[in-house]
Amino acid sequence: MTAALRVSEDPAGILITWTASDGFSALQPGAAGDNMKAIVQAAVSGLLVQLGHTAKGPSDDGDLLVLAEAPDAGA
């Protein structure tokens, strides 16, 4: 297993997913790992919101959805 932050297109915007690695046990499933993962997700989500993006999540799987800007939002 390798650590990964994956960013992919989603019909509603951009989907950010995380996976843990054997070498980075802080994001492994389990009480301590779940807490660290929640902290990282909250930090990323908070930063995106501060930068003006709309973030939805994390989902039950821990994924974070950054919503696409409405076509008329810049008008």
C-alpha positions in Angstrom: 0.0 0.0 0.0 1.3 3.5 -0.8 0.3 6.8 0.5 -1.7 8.8 -2.0 -3.7 11.9 -2.3 -5.8 11.5 -5.3 -7.6 14.3 -7.1 -10.1 13.3 -9.8 -13.0 14.9 -11.7 -16.5 14.3 -10.5 -19.7 15.5 -12.2 -20.2 17.9 -9.2 -16.6 19.2 -9.1 -13.3 17.7 -7.9 -13.1 14.6 -5.6 -10.1 14.4 -3.2 -9.4 10.9 -1.7 -6.8 9.7 0.7 -5.2 6.3 1.3 -2.7 5.3 4.0 0.6 3.6 3.6 2.4 1.0 5.5 5.1 3.5 6.3 2.8 6.2 7.5 0.7 4.6 10.2 -1.0 7.9 11.3 -3.5 7.5 8.5 -4.1 3.8 9.0 -7.6 2.7 10.1 -8.0 2.5 13.8 -8.7 4.9 16.7 -5.5 7.0 16.4 -5.3 6.8 12.6 -9.0 7.8 12.3 -8.3 10.8 14.5 -5.3 11.9 12.5 -7.1 11.4 9.2 -10.0 13.5 10.5 -7.6 16.3 11.4 -5.9 16.2 8.0 -9.3 16.3 6.2 -10.5 19.2 8.4 -7.3 21.1 7.7 -7.6 20.6 3.9 -11.3 21.4 3.9 -10.8 24.5 6.0 -8.0 25.8 3.7 -10.1 25.2 0.6 -13.0 27.1 2.1 -10.7 30.0 3.2 -9.5 30.2 -0.5 -13.1 30.6 -1.6 -14.0 27.1 -2.6 -17.1 25.1 -1.5 -16.1 21.8 0.1 -18.5 19.1 0.9 -17.6 16.2 3.1 -15.8 14.2 4.2 -18.1 11.4 3.2 -18.4 8.1 5.0 -15.3 6.9 3.0 -13.4 10.1 4.0 -13.6 11.6 0.5 -13.8 15.4 0.1 -15.8 16.9 -2.7 -14.9 20.4 -3.9 -17.9 21.7 -5.7 -17.6 23.3 -9.2 -18.2 27.0 -9.3 -21.6 27.8 -10.8 -21.2 29.1 -14.4 -22.7 32.5 -13.5 -20.8 32.8 -10.1 -18.2 35.2 -11.6 -20.7 37.5 -13.2 
